[in-house]
Each structure stands twice: as C-alpha cells, then as structure tokens.
Amino acid sequence: MKPGLKHLLSQFALIAGIVLVVLLLVFQGLKYFTRHGQTLLVPDFSGMTITQAQEIAKRHHLRLEVSDSIFLPQRARGTIFKQIPQSGEKVKKNRRILLTINSVLPRKIPAPSLVGHSLRQAKAELAAQNFQLGRLSYVDDFATNTVLEQRHAGATLPPGMPIDAHSVIDLILGVNQEFNYTYVPRIIGLSYELAKDRITDHSLNVGSVFFDATVRNASDSLAAVVVRQDPEASDAAVQSMGSRVAIFLSLPQSPNQ
C-alpha cells in the first residue's frame, strides 16, 4: 500500500473513532438529562400535612403543587385528601404531583328550614345545601316521617342560623306507633356513602362502622364496599324506625385474587 493512501486511511479511522466517541457521549448525556429508564413509585401522601408531604417528596425528588381544596368535616383539617398521579404509579424524578387538601376553615352558610318536611324532602334539601344528614330520632306523632325538629351539636337549630358548610344536622321525626316498623335494605357491595343513603331511606341509622385490614388509608376507605351488615336485609318490616345497622367494609378483590 502506498504511504499516502495508508496515511489517508489512518486519518479516516481516527476521524471515525472520534465521531463514535462523541456520539456515545451524546447518547449518555441524553440518558442522564432525560433520566431514560429511571422511574420511581409515587408515595401515598393522603392524610399528611403539606409540611410532612414536602419532606417525603424532597427525598423522592418530586415536586408538590396544591391544585384544589375542599372541606370534609370527618377528616383532619389542612391534610391531603387526593393526589394525581395516585400512589403506586411510576413516574420520573422531578414529576409534579397535584394535591387536593382539606380546608382549614369551612365557609358559613344559613341553616335550612326542614320542619314540616318529609324525611325524603329533608334529605334532598340537606344535600342541595351542602349539609350532612345526621341521626334520625323518632317520637310519637300521627305524621310518620315528618320533621318535627332540626338539631345541630345537641341543640335546636333555628332556620337561617349561620353554621359551617357540611355540618351534620340531626332530625327529630314523628312516627305513628301503628306503623313503627320498616324493612332492612340490602347494602352488600355498596360504598359507605351509598349504604348510608340506602339505610336512611328506610328510616334507619348507620350504627357501628368497621373497616378490615385491607383498608389502610383514606383512599382505601373511599374505595371500600360493604361485605357484611347487621342486621341482615329483611323482606318484612321487622325493625323499629330509628334502629341502627352496623356495616363492615373491605376493599373489593380483583378478579385475579
């Protein structure tokens, strides 16, 4: 081989080697900056305060952002209620997690006027005004299931009185002793909220509520369904109005379990 050609080929080989090295460095750099293939599981922030969640998010190289707030009186104020993406999902580092928190201060709204309404009408009015139906108590009266008194925090609640949104309002209703019995509805397979609604529709109260070991956090409690009830559903009117129904909840099993 001529010396000139040999020199030219060696130059080409050198250039090709340099180009290959540069390409490898570029690809490695892209993998680093895009974190190609590097994922992590999103922690469960439900029930935590923002400060607590920020500490965990920092360790996992995640960013938190409060996108919305609601007020749920049954949950601790100022704690995280919902997150997107949900816990257990795979994301890349520095992913933004959107949070919904339970408000610290609920807004005040006027109390409704329910006296004289039927139980069904009162339930609809409470739901429309962002109040919660509480305990149903029955006293002897000719007008069965008619509201005789509305109460809040153990005292009579005057219509129009400002109280917290989502407050629990108890009802005193009349009952003709000749018609003091009701059916026990079947609530197996329903969520807590649907089960409660079905129970109160039948002039009964939710008694003790039990969650099994599958329910570990707030998100699980929302997804849980009734797996047992006491007393069981009846085809005859055998329970006194105002009686309690205990419910037992569990996370539904997947088809593969």
Secondary structure, DSSP 8 states (H G I E B T S, - for coil): --HHHHHHHHHHHHHHHHHHHHHHHHHHHHHHHHTTT--EE----TT-BHHHHHHHHHHTT-EEEEEEEE--TTS-TTBEEEEES-TT-EE-TT-EEEEEEE-SS--EEE----TT-BHHHHHHHHHHTT-EEEEEEEEE-SSTTBEEEEEETTEE--TT-EEETT-EEEEEEEE-GGG-EE-----TT--HHHHHHHHHHTT-EEEEEEE-TT--SHHHHHH-EEEEEES---SS--EETT-EEEEEEE----TT-
